[in-house]
Amino acid sequence: MSSFETKYQTLRRLVLFRWVAILALVFILLLLEQRAPDTFFEGVWAVLPAAAFYNLVLHLLMRSQRLAGSLIFFGFLLDGLLLSWGVAITGGPLSAYIPFYLFIIMTACMVSSPGVAVFTALVQWGFYLFTLWFCFQHHIPSDFAPHNSNLFYGIMEAGDPGLRKGIYLEQAIRWSFFFAMTTVVCGLLVRQGWRREERLRSRERGLEQKRHLIQMGELTGRIAHGVNTPLGLISGHLEMLMAETRKGSKTHKTLAQIEQYVQRAIRTVRDILDYSRQSLSEIKPVYVPKIVQAVVAAAQPKLKKSGAKLILDVDPRLPTLMAYPEGLFQVLLNLVENAADSIEPSGIITLSAHFQYRPMRLSA
């Protein structure tokens, strides 16, 4: 998923969450005041239509995925402004809506980059302190006292001015500490989550790379096995042709040069096989007589050159074995070719394969 799509999905969730929060606040206000408002444009009820309107605007603008990142940030700013409005008219430092600042900060930490999250936290802190100062200077909540559910503000306003100032100062310090702690804790938790996710992604990339290398090794091994047998046949026939031509002649020199190139190709193929053997060493059911037939076909040029005769003594009722077929083929072929090089001309090589069951007794 691209960055634009991720931000777009985040914006959609935030818009949906705001709709749910607005409806929940309407329900809570109805429970607290136990009556429907006379008008939706006075007191705290005026904040909810404003919040619904701006959320509707975000809902309409989020169709453009490129605007998603900016809309998320400006959404947090508008949340803080509307929340400050609500705090100012519902008790100022004693408002029950102050913790919503913390929710905004936590949400910003979860969906935004660290820089944007810290900036959002500072902005929300500034909104809160400015709201307290404005309420303290102008006694804003007093004008809306009949329309809010905060019973403590009236008691504070009726008390000593020094007590009122102390409450404002105390609340400013207390909630500033909460803002700082929320920002730090949420930032550390989100950072830890990102690190864990990055480790998982790195591990997945490593596993994917290993799978890719294994697949490449298997493909390379299959190609090498397919090329190795024809090269062996070519090498054997070249040796036979060289034996039939006079040494020192132009034809013999050409065939010898071709044989050098063929041997170089064979060595290269064997190097590839050695490199990919780890990925190709798959144990699978093997029918030995079939492997023996392949060995006989591959060893014919060497046998003709040496004049040796190969006699097969293979039981056709051999059971299927769990083995590495390419390795078994290579071992048998090497044994036959080494025998052909070692024996005298017109010698006899016998290749036997029988199954014999023997009981085993272990003792200590």
C-alpha positions in Angstrom: 0.0 0.0 0.0 1.4 3.4 -1.0 1.9 6.3 1.4 -1.0 8.2 -0.1 -3.3 5.2 0.4 -2.2 4.7 4.0 -2.9 8.3 4.9 -6.2 8.2 3.1 -7.3 5.1 5.1 -6.1 6.9 8.3 -8.2 10.0 7.4 -11.2 7.8 6.8 -11.0 6.2 10.2 -10.5 9.6 11.9 -13.5 11.1 10.2 -15.6 8.0 11.2 -14.3 8.3 14.8 -15.3 12.0 14.9 -18.9 11.2 13.8 -19.1 8.5 16.6 -17.6 11.0 19.2 -20.1 13.7 18.2 -23.1 11.4 18.6 -21.7 10.1 21.9 -21.3 13.7 23.2 -24.9 14.5 22.2 -26.1 11.5 24.1 -24.0 12.4 27.2 -25.3 16.0 27.2 -28.9 14.8 27.1 -28.2 12.5 30.1 -26.5 15.3 32.1 -29.0 18.1 31.4 -32.0 15.7 31.1 -33.6 17.9 28.5 -33.4 18.8 24.9 -31.8 22.1 24.1 -34.0 25.1 23.2 -31.6 25.9 20.3 -28.5 24.2 19.0 -26.6 27.4 18.8 -26.1 28.4 22.4 -23.7 27.1 25.1 -21.9 23.9 24.6 -24.6 22.8 22.1 -23.1 25.3 19.6 -19.8 23.4 19.5 -21.4 20.2 18.3 -22.9 21.6 15.0 -19.6 23.4 14.3 -17.7 20.1 14.8 -20.2 18.2 12.6 -19.9 20.9 9.9 -16.1 20.8 9.7 -16.1 17.0 9.9 -18.5 17.0 6.9 -16.1 19.3 5.1 -13.2 16.9 5.8 -15.4 14.0 4.6 -16.0 15.7 1.3 -12.4 16.8 0.8 -10.8 13.4 1.6 -11.8 12.1 -1.8 -8.4 13.4 -3.0 -5.8 11.1 -1.6 -3.1 13.7 -2.0 -4.8 16.0 0.5 -5.1 13.2 3.1 -1.8 14.1 5.0 -2.7 17.8 5.2 -6.3 17.2 6.2 -5.2 14.9 9.0 -2.9 17.7 10.4 -5.5 20.5 10.0 -8.1 18.2 11.5 -6.1 18.0 14.7 -5.8 21.8 14.7 -9.6 22.2 14.3 -10.2 19.6 17.0 -8.1 21.7 19.4 -9.9 24.9 18.5 -13.3 23.5 19.0 -12.3 21.7 22.2 -10.9 25.0 23.5 -14.2 26.6 22.7 -16.0 23.8 24.6 -13.6 24.0 27.6 -14.0 27.8 27.8 -17.8 27.6 28.1 -18.0 24.6 30.4 -15.9 25.5 33.3 -12.5 26.5 32.1 -10.0 24.9 34.4 -12.8 22.7 35.9 -14.2 21.6 32.5 -14.8 17.9 32.1 -13.7 18.1 28.5 -10.0 18.9 29.2 -8.9 15.2 28.8 -9.9 15.3 25.2 -6.7 17.2 24.6 -4.9 14.1 25.6 -6.9 12.0 23.2 -5.9 14.3 20.3 -2.3 14.0 21.3 -2.4 10.2 21.5 -4.1 10.0 18.1 -1.5 12.2 16.6 1.3 10.1 18.0 -0.3 6.9 16.5 -1.1 8.2 13.0 1.5 10.9 12.3 5.3 11.2 12.0 7.2 12.0 15.2 7.8 15.6 14.2 4.1 16.2 13.4 3.0 14.5 16.6 5.3 16.6 18.8 4.2 19.8 17.0 0.5 18.8 17.4 1.1 18.2 21.2 2.7 21.7 21.5 -0.2 23.3 19.6 -2.8 21.5 21.9 -0.8 22.6 25.0 -0.8 26.2 23.7 -4.6 26.0 23.0 -5.2 24.9 26.5 -3.0 27.5 28.2 -4.5 30.3 26.1 -8.0 29.1 26.9 -7.2 29.2 30.6 -5.7 32.7 30.4 -8.7 33.9 28.3 -11.2 32.4 30.8 -9.3 33.9 33.7 -9.2 37.4 32.3 -12.8 37.6 31.0 -14.7 35.1 33.2 -16.0 33.4 30.1 -17.7 30.3 31.7 -19.8 32.6 33.9 -21.8 33.8 30.9 -22.8 30.2 30.1 -23.3 28.9 33.6 -27.1 28.2 33.1 -26.4 26.1 30.1 -23.6 23.8 31.3 -23.4 20.9 33.7 -20.3 22.0 35.6 -21.5 22.7 39.2 -18.0 23.4 40.6 -17.4 26.6 38.5 -20.1 28.5 40.3 -18.6 27.6 43.6 -15.1 28.7 42.5 -16.4 32.0 41.1 -18.2 32.8 44.3 -15.1 32.2 46.4 -12.0 34.2 47.2 -10.2 35.7 44.1 -6.9 34.3 45.4 -8.5 30.8 45.5 -9.7 31.3 41.9 -6.2 32.3 40.8 -4.7 29.3 42.6 -7.1 26.9 41.0 -6.3 28.2 37.5 -2.5 28.0 38.2 -2.8 24.6 39.7 -4.8 23.2 36.8 -2.5 24.8 34.2 0.6 23.1 35.8 -1.2 19.7 36.4 -2.5 19.4 32.9 0.7 20.6 31.3 2.5 17.8 33.1 -0.2 15.3 31.8 0.3 16.7 28.2 4.1 16.2 28.5 3.8 12.7 29.9 1.2 11.6 27.3 3.4 12.9 24.5 6.5 11.1 25.8 4.8 7.8 26.7 2.8 7.6 23.5 5.9 8.6 21.4 8.0 5.8 23.1 5.3 3.2 22.6 4.7 4.1 19.0 8.4 4.2 18.3 8.8 0.7 19.9 5.9 -0.5 17.7 7.6 0.9 14.6 10.9 -0.7 15.5 9.2 -4.1 16.0 7.4 -3.7 12.7 10.6 -2.8 10.9 12.3 -5.8 12.4 9.5 -8.0 11.1 9.7 -6.4 7.7 13.5 -6.9 7.6 13.0 -10.5 8.5 10.4 -11.0 5.8 12.6 -9.3 3.3 15.5 -11.7 4.3 13.2 -14.7 4.0 12.0 -13.6 0.6 15.5 -13.1 -0.5 16.5 -16.5 0.7 13.5 -18.0 -1.1 14.5 -16.2 -4.3 18.1 -17.5 -4.0 16.9 -21.0 -3.4 14.6 -20.8 -6.5 17.5 -19.4 -8.5 19.7 -22.2 -7.2 17.2 -24.9 -8.2 16.8 -23.4 -11.6 20.5 -23.1 -12.1 21.0 -26.7 -10.9 18.4 -28.0 -13.3 20.0 -26.2 -16.2 23.4 -27.4 -15.2 22.2 -31.0 -15.0 20.6 -30.7 -18.4 23.8 -29.4 -19.9 26.2 -31.7 -18.1 25.1 -35.0 -19.8 25.4 -33.6 -23.4 28.8 -32.2 -22.6 29.9 -35.6 -21.3 28.7 -37.3 -24.5 30.5 -34.6 -26.6 33.7 -35.1 -24.7 33.5 -38.9 -25.1 32.9 -38.7 -28.8 35.8 -36.2 -29.2 38.1 -38.6 -27.4 37.0 -41.3 -29.8 37.6 -39.1 -32.9 41.0 -38.0 -31.5 42.0 -41.6 -31.1 41.1 -42.3 -34.8 43.1 -39.3 -36.1 46.8 -39.0 -36.5 48.6 -37.1 -33.8 50.1 -33.9 -35.0 47.7 -33.5 -37.8 45.6 -30.3 -38.2 42.4 -32.3 -37.5 43.8 -33.7 -34.3 44.9 -30.3 -33.1 41.5 -28.9 -33.8 39.8 -31.7 -31.9 42.2 -31.3 -29.0 41.4 -27.6 -28.9 37.6 -28.3 -28.9 38.2 -30.9 -26.1 39.8 -28.2 -24.0 36.8 -25.9 -24.4 34.5 -28.8 -23.6 36.4 -29.7 -20.4 36.3 -26.0 -19.4 32.6 -26.0 -19.9 32.3 -29.2 -17.9 34.3 -27.7 -15.0 32.1 -24.6 -15.1 28.9 -26.7 -14.9 30.4 -28.8 -12.0 31.1 -25.5 -10.2 27.6 -24.4 -10.7 26.3 -27.8 -9.4 28.5 -27.6 -6.4 27.2 -24.1 -5.6 23.5 -25.1 -6.0 23.8 -28.5 -4.5 22.5 -27.3 -1.1 19.3 -26.1 -2.7 18.9 -29.1 -5.0 19.5 -31.8 -2.4 15.9 -32.8 -2.2 15.4 -36.4 -1.0 12.8 -38.1 -3.2 11.8 -41.6 -4.2 14.4 -43.1 -6.6 14.1 -46.3 -8.7 17.7 -47.6 -8.9 17.4 -49.5 -12.3 16.3 -46.3 -14.0 19.4 -44.5 -12.6 21.6 -47.4 -13.7 20.2 -47.1 -17.3 21.0 -43.4 -17.3 24.6 -44.1 -16.1 25.1 -46.7 -18.9 24.0 -44.3 -21.5 26.3 -41.5 -20.2 29.3 -43.9 -19.9 29.1 -45.4 -23.4 31.7 -43.0 -25.0 34.2 -43.7 -22.3 33.6 -47.5 -22.6 34.1 -47.4 -26.4 37.3 -45.5 -26.0 38.8 -47.9 -23.5 37.3 -51.0 -25.2 35.9 -52.1 -21.9 32.7 -54.1 -21.6 30.0 -53.2 -19.1 28.0 -56.1 -17.6 24.8 -55.2 -15.6 23.7 -57.3 -12.8 20.7 -55.3 -11.5 17.7 -56.9 -9.8 14.5 -55.4 -11.5 12.6 -56.0 -8.2 14.7 -53.5 -6.3 12.5 -51.4 -4.0 12.2 -47.6 -4.4 14.7 -45.8 -2.3 14.5 -42.3 -0.7 17.7 -40.7 -2.0 19.2 -37.8 -3.9 18.9 -38.9 -7.6 21.4 -36.5 -9.1 24.0 -37.4 -6.5 23.4 -41.1 -6.9 23.7 -40.8 -10.7 27.0 -38.8 -10.4 28.5 -41.4 -7.9 27.7 -44.4 -10.2 28.9 -42.6 -13.3 32.2 -41.7 -11.6 32.7 -45.3 -10.5 32.1 -46.6 -14.0 34.4 -44.0 -15.7 37.1 -44.5 -13.2 36.9 -48.3 -13.7 37.1 -47.8 -17.5 40.2 -45.7 -17.1 41.8 -48.1 -14.7 41.4 -51.5 -16.3 43.2 -52.9 -19.3 41.8 -52.7 -22.8 38.9 -55.1 -23.5 38.4 -55.5 -19.8 35.1 -56.3 -18.1 33.3 -54.0 -15.7 30.4 -55.4 -13.7 27.8 -53.2 -12.1 25.7 -55.1 -9.6 22.7 -53.8 -7.6 20.7 -56.2 -5.3 18.6 -55.9 -2.2 19.5 -58.0 0.7 17.7 -57.9 4.1 19.8 -58.5 7.1 18.6 -58.4 10.8 20.5 -56.1 13.1 21.0 -56.6 16.8 22.3 -53.8 19.0 23.7 -54.4 22.4 25.6 -52.4 25.0 
